[in-house]
Amino acid sequence: MLVQDLPMDKKALEYVLEKARVDDVNITQEQGRQSLGALGLSGEMALARIGMFPNCTTVSVLYQ
């Protein structure tokens, strides 16, 4: 997926949970936060809109 294909208006946590719950509807918000934290997006960054991240951050998250 390319950066320009991401939903820039969605929060990072919201997007991760949406995608993860396609495979497992029982994924919790805590698990989503842990996944983002492992990629370096912790705390308030997990609640930021994807469009607020510099492109380099977004790209590094996508390819990890």
C-alpha positions as CSV (number, residue, x, y, z in Angstrom):
1,M,0.0,0.0,0.0
2,L,1.2,3.4,-0.9
3,V,1.1,6.4,1.5
4,Q,-1.3,8.3,-0.7
5,D,-3.7,5.3,-0.5
6,L,-4.1,5.6,3.3
7,P,-7.2,7.3,4.7
8,M,-5.6,10.5,5.9
9,D,-8.7,11.5,7.8
10,K,-8.7,8.4,10.1
11,K,-6.9,8.0,13.4
12,A,-4.0,5.6,13.3
13,L,-5.6,3.4,16.0
14,E,-9.0,3.5,14.3
15,Y,-7.5,2.3,11.0
16,V,-5.4,-0.4,12.6
17,L,-8.4,-1.8,14.4
18,E,-10.6,-1.6,11.3
19,K,-8.1,-3.7,9.3
20,A,-7.3,-6.1,12.1
21,R,-10.9,-6.8,12.9
22,V,-11.5,-8.1,9.4
23,D,-9.6,-11.2,10.4
24,D,-10.5,-11.2,14.2
25,V,-13.5,-9.3,15.5
26,N,-12.2,-9.8,19.0
27,I,-9.1,-7.6,18.7
28,T,-9.1,-5.1,21.5
29,Q,-8.2,-1.5,21.5
30,E,-5.3,-2.4,23.8
31,Q,-4.0,-4.9,21.3
32,G,-4.2,-2.2,18.6
33,R,-2.3,0.2,20.8
34,Q,0.4,-2.4,21.5
35,S,0.8,-3.0,17.7
36,L,1.2,0.7,17.1
37,G,3.5,1.0,20.0
38,A,5.8,-1.7,18.6
39,L,6.0,0.4,15.4
40,G,7.0,3.5,17.5
41,L,3.5,5.1,17.5
42,S,2.6,5.3,21.2
43,G,0.6,7.5,23.4
44,E,-1.0,10.4,21.7
45,M,0.5,9.4,18.3
46,A,-1.8,6.4,18.2
47,L,-4.8,8.8,18.4
48,A,-3.5,11.2,15.7
49,R,-5.0,11.3,12.3
50,I,-2.8,9.5,9.7
51,G,-2.6,12.7,7.7
52,M,-0.7,14.4,10.6
53,F,2.3,12.1,10.3
54,P,5.3,13.1,8.2
55,N,5.5,10.8,5.2
56,C,8.6,9.1,6.4
57,T,6.9,8.0,9.6
58,T,3.9,6.7,7.7
59,V,6.0,4.8,5.3
60,S,8.1,3.2,8.0
61,V,5.0,2.0,9.8
62,L,3.6,0.5,6.6
63,Y,6.6,-1.6,5.8
64,Q,7.5,-3.0,9.2
